[in-house]
Amino acid sequence: MKFDKHFPTEQLKSYIKYFVVSENELENEYKVFPSSGLVIGFQYKGQLAAVKDNTESKLTTAGITGITDGYKVFKNSADIGTILVYFTEIGFTHFASHPANELFNLSLSLEDIFDKNSVTEVEEKLTIATTDKQRIKIVEQFLLSQLKDIETDKLIVEAVKLIYQSNGTIRIKELNEKLFISQSPFEKRFRKVVGTTAKKFASIVRFNTVLDNLNDSKTLTEICYENNFFDQAHFIKDFKQFTGDTPENFKRFL
């Protein structure tokens, strides 16, 4: 199995965290946990399906997944190859006219968001490309052709920064006070740019901090209280929503 990270050109750095070239020779079912940005995927070989309630739904070869508040299950065919594009928290809105929150909890065909001919052209080029470098370049050219000349919402950038600084434990009221903005207009702007509410986004950041902590030698009780969970029951409930498993079981398989 291959999972290689590649970093974008200078023009895309503010909007794209990184690209991943992922290949797997074996058929595989796996979980994807919530992340803090939207993700585009191009299958240049093989097929991917979403699995829900033991039912498989084949996905288009070019798709996009919005921010989610729970885990998703996917199944890949044997000999699959995928280019993944991981957007920064504010990145997606610089390429598409859709507000990011319209994709919340969804996996859609890329043609629902971008021009069908442009998407088809990328797919055709990817199938004949022979190296990872060529494939990344094709996807970068597509993104650069879609890049809009719009101003970044600096207040939302600052909000995202403050949420990360607190590892997702900051209260939204405190966030509003620090940014000198009332809750309603702030929430509207945040959802449009980031793809979910500030509260939900903060819970995803906190969850990912917890995942990092699980690799440490800390006890689950320490992790629970360090990350400002009200009690163990609240911690377990949140963790199960994001992973489908208890923290104890999850840690056992690390």
C-alpha positions as CSV (number, residue, x, y, z in Angstrom):
1,M,0.0,0.0,0.0
2,K,1.2,3.5,-0.9
3,F,0.2,6.8,0.8
4,D,2.6,9.5,-0.3
5,K,2.2,13.2,0.5
6,H,3.1,15.9,-1.9
7,F,3.0,19.6,-1.2
8,P,1.4,22.2,-3.6
9,T,3.1,25.0,-5.6
10,E,3.4,28.4,-4.0
11,Q,0.1,29.7,-5.7
12,L,-1.9,27.0,-4.0
13,K,-0.3,26.8,-0.6
14,S,-2.9,29.0,1.1
15,Y,-5.7,26.8,-0.1
16,I,-4.3,23.2,-0.3
17,K,-2.6,21.5,2.7
18,Y,-1.2,18.7,0.6
19,F,-1.9,16.1,-2.1
20,V,-1.8,12.3,-1.4
21,V,-1.1,9.6,-4.0
22,S,-2.7,6.5,-2.6
23,E,-2.5,3.0,-4.1
24,N,-3.6,-0.4,-2.9
25,E,-3.3,-3.7,-4.7
26,L,-5.8,-5.4,-2.4
27,E,-9.5,-4.9,-1.9
28,N,-10.0,-3.2,1.4
29,E,-12.8,-1.8,3.6
30,Y,-11.8,1.1,5.9
31,K,-13.0,4.0,8.0
32,V,-12.3,7.6,7.4
33,F,-12.5,9.9,10.5
34,P,-13.7,13.5,10.4
35,S,-11.0,16.0,9.3
36,S,-11.0,19.8,9.4
37,G,-11.2,20.4,5.6
38,L,-12.9,19.2,2.5
39,V,-11.3,16.5,0.3
40,I,-11.4,15.9,-3.4
41,G,-10.5,12.4,-4.8
42,F,-9.6,11.4,-8.4
43,Q,-9.4,7.6,-9.0
44,Y,-7.1,7.1,-11.9
45,K,-7.5,3.3,-11.7
46,G,-9.9,1.1,-9.8
47,Q,-13.2,1.8,-8.1
48,L,-14.3,3.2,-4.7
49,A,-17.6,2.6,-3.0
50,A,-19.2,4.1,0.1
51,V,-20.6,1.6,2.6
52,K,-23.6,2.3,4.8
53,D,-25.8,-0.3,6.7
54,N,-23.9,-3.0,4.8
55,T,-24.9,-1.6,1.5
56,E,-22.3,-0.5,-1.1
57,S,-22.8,2.5,-3.3
58,K,-20.3,3.0,-6.1
59,L,-18.8,6.5,-6.2
60,T,-17.9,8.4,-9.3
61,T,-14.2,8.4,-10.2
62,A,-14.0,12.1,-9.3
63,G,-15.7,13.2,-6.1
64,I,-15.6,15.5,-3.2
65,T,-16.4,14.9,0.5
66,G,-17.5,17.7,2.8
67,I,-16.7,18.1,6.5
68,T,-18.4,15.3,8.4
69,D,-19.4,14.9,12.1
70,G,-19.0,11.2,12.1
71,Y,-16.9,8.5,10.5
72,K,-17.5,7.2,6.9
73,V,-16.8,3.7,5.6
74,F,-15.4,3.1,2.2
75,K,-14.4,0.0,0.2
76,N,-11.8,0.1,-2.6
77,S,-11.5,-2.4,-5.4
78,A,-8.2,-4.3,-5.9
79,D,-5.5,-2.3,-7.7
80,I,-6.8,1.2,-7.0
81,G,-5.0,4.4,-7.5
82,T,-6.3,7.8,-6.1
83,I,-5.1,11.4,-6.0
84,L,-6.5,13.1,-2.9
85,V,-6.6,16.9,-2.5
86,Y,-6.8,18.1,1.1
87,F,-8.0,21.7,1.4
88,T,-7.0,24.1,4.1
89,E,-9.9,25.1,6.4
90,I,-10.7,28.1,4.2
91,G,-9.4,26.7,0.9
92,F,-12.5,25.3,-0.8
93,T,-14.4,28.6,-1.2
94,H,-11.6,30.0,-3.3
95,F,-12.4,27.5,-6.1
96,A,-16.2,26.9,-6.0
97,S,-19.2,29.2,-5.9
98,H,-21.0,26.7,-3.6
99,P,-20.9,27.6,0.2
100,A,-18.8,24.9,1.9
101,N,-21.6,24.1,4.3
102,E,-23.8,22.8,1.4
103,L,-21.4,19.8,1.3
104,F,-21.7,19.0,5.0
105,N,-21.8,15.2,5.6
106,L,-22.0,14.6,1.8
107,S,-19.8,12.8,-0.8
108,L,-20.7,14.2,-4.2
109,S,-19.6,13.8,-7.8
110,L,-17.1,16.5,-8.7
111,E,-19.3,17.4,-11.6
112,D,-21.9,18.7,-9.2
113,I,-19.5,21.4,-8.2
114,F,-17.3,22.1,-11.2
115,D,-17.8,22.2,-15.0
116,K,-18.3,18.6,-16.4
117,N,-16.0,19.1,-19.3
118,S,-13.2,20.3,-17.1
119,V,-13.6,17.3,-14.7
120,T,-13.7,14.9,-17.7
121,E,-10.5,16.4,-19.1
122,V,-8.6,15.9,-15.8
123,E,-9.8,12.3,-15.6
124,E,-8.7,11.5,-19.1
125,K,-5.3,13.1,-18.6
126,L,-4.8,11.1,-15.3
127,T,-5.5,7.8,-16.9
128,I,-2.7,8.2,-19.4
129,A,-0.2,9.8,-17.0
130,T,2.6,7.4,-16.0
131,T,4.2,9.1,-12.9
132,D,2.9,10.6,-9.6
133,K,4.7,13.8,-10.5
134,Q,2.6,14.1,-13.8
135,R,-0.6,13.2,-11.9
136,I,0.0,15.9,-9.3
137,K,0.8,18.5,-12.0
138,I,-2.5,17.6,-13.9
139,V,-4.6,18.1,-10.7
140,E,-2.7,21.4,-9.8
141,Q,-3.4,22.8,-13.3
142,F,-7.1,22.0,-12.9
143,L,-7.2,23.7,-9.5
144,L,-5.3,26.8,-10.8
145,S,-7.8,27.0,-13.7
146,Q,-10.6,27.1,-11.1
147,L,-9.0,29.5,-8.6
148,K,-11.1,32.6,-8.0
149,D,-9.8,36.1,-7.4
150,I,-11.6,36.6,-4.1
151,E,-10.4,38.0,-0.8
152,T,-9.9,35.7,2.1
153,D,-12.2,36.2,5.1
154,K,-9.5,37.2,7.6
155,L,-11.9,37.1,10.6
156,I,-12.6,33.4,9.8
157,V,-8.9,32.7,9.4
158,E,-8.3,34.2,12.9
159,A,-11.3,32.2,14.3
160,V,-9.8,28.9,12.9
161,K,-6.4,29.9,14.4
162,L,-7.9,30.5,17.9
163,I,-9.8,27.2,17.8
164,Y,-6.5,25.4,16.9
165,Q,-4.6,27.2,19.7
166,S,-7.1,25.9,22.2
167,N,-7.1,22.4,20.6
168,G,-10.8,22.8,20.0
169,T,-11.7,23.6,23.7
170,I,-12.5,27.3,23.3
171,R,-16.1,28.3,23.9
172,I,-17.9,30.0,21.0
173,K,-19.0,32.9,23.3
174,E,-15.3,33.5,24.1
175,L,-14.5,33.3,20.4
176,N,-17.1,36.0,19.6
177,E,-15.8,38.2,22.3
178,K,-12.2,37.9,21.1
179,L,-13.2,38.7,17.5
180,F,-15.6,41.5,18.4
181,I,-18.5,40.0,16.5
182,S,-22.0,38.8,17.5
183,Q,-22.8,35.1,17.2
184,S,-25.3,35.1,14.4
185,P,-23.3,36.9,11.6
186,F,-20.2,35.1,12.8
187,E,-21.8,31.6,12.5
188,K,-23.1,32.5,9.0
189,R,-19.7,33.5,7.7
190,F,-18.0,30.5,9.5
191,R,-20.3,27.9,8.0
192,K,-20.1,29.4,4.5
193,V,-16.2,29.4,4.5
194,V,-15.3,26.3,6.6
195,G,-18.2,24.0,5.9
196,T,-19.8,23.6,9.4
197,T,-20.5,25.5,12.6
198,A,-17.7,26.8,14.7
199,K,-18.9,24.6,17.5
200,K,-18.8,21.4,15.3
201,F,-15.5,22.4,13.8
202,A,-14.0,22.9,17.3
203,S,-15.3,19.4,18.3
204,I,-13.5,17.9,15.2
205,V,-10.2,19.7,16.1
206,R,-10.6,18.4,19.7
207,F,-11.3,14.9,18.4
208,N,-8.1,15.0,16.3
209,T,-6.1,16.2,19.4
210,V,-7.5,13.2,21.3
211,L,-6.4,10.9,18.5
212,D,-2.9,12.3,18.8
213,N,-3.0,11.9,22.6
214,L,-3.9,8.2,22.3
215,N,-0.5,7.5,20.9
216,D,1.1,9.0,24.0
217,S,1.5,7.1,27.3
218,K,-1.4,9.2,28.9
219,T,-4.3,7.4,30.6
220,L,-7.8,7.8,29.1
221,T,-8.8,9.8,32.2
222,E,-6.0,12.2,31.7
223,I,-6.9,12.7,28.0
224,C,-10.5,13.2,28.9
225,Y,-9.9,16.0,31.4
226,E,-7.0,17.6,29.5
227,N,-9.3,18.1,26.5
228,N,-12.0,19.7,28.7
229,F,-14.6,17.0,28.5
230,F,-17.3,17.4,31.1
231,D,-16.9,13.7,32.2
232,Q,-15.9,10.3,31.0
233,A,-19.4,9.5,29.7
234,H,-19.3,12.6,27.5
235,F,-15.8,11.8,26.3
236,I,-16.9,8.2,25.3
237,K,-20.1,9.4,23.6
238,D,-18.2,11.9,21.5
239,F,-15.4,9.5,20.6
240,K,-17.9,6.8,19.5
241,Q,-19.7,9.3,17.2
242,F,-16.5,10.1,15.5
243,T,-15.0,6.6,15.3
244,G,-17.8,4.1,15.9
245,D,-15.7,2.7,18.7
246,T,-14.9,3.3,22.4
247,P,-11.6,5.1,23.2
248,E,-10.5,1.9,25.1
249,N,-11.1,-0.4,22.2
250,F,-9.5,2.0,19.8
251,K,-6.4,2.4,21.8
252,R,-6.0,-1.3,22.0
253,F,-5.4,-1.6,18.3
254,L,-3.0,1.3,18.0
